[in-house]
Amino acid sequence: MARHVEARDNYTTDRHGVPHGVEVGAKPSLTARRGTVARGVQRVVPLILMLCFLAACGGSEPSAYKAPSSAKCLRKLGYRVTTVDQQVGVVAAAAPNGGLRAFEPGNTVTIAFGQNSDDALQIEGAFRRFAPKKLKPNIDDVMRVQKNAVLLWTVTPPVDEMDKVFGCLKG
């Protein structure tokens, strides 16, 4: 009977894939099992390390946006910004993570910052309740929610202005 010999992991097998010197039906030796486990661990450990690295370092976006850091960014872009409660409006002043109002020629954006996205939904509802009559029919055109931040413009902003403001939402 001819034997088919193939090099596989530093040992040879017969045509059935059984290593030479091992009886058919016999359990693999303890060292053979350890070798299989060791190769499996060698494959899994780098994957686990990479996932841990990505979880720790990959998330550059904050879990919640806040008024002070967002205001600072908007000022750098040339907006006139206030975070004074009496000047940002009732809804933004009452928001858990603060509020701001940013002025640009021809438009103003009020941003209220909740602690999380659930707060943002409640803030959105408050903006709708307290919106002036003139604004209510078009409020969906001028209001956006981004995570925990609710943004309300006086006039529908151009896409580039919206992108600039979204880019300044910071934690």
Summary of the structure (lengths in Angstrom):
residues: 171
radius of gyration: 30.7
end to end distance: 73.8
largest distance: 95.3
contacts: 430
relative contact order: 0.11
helix: 45%
strand: 19%
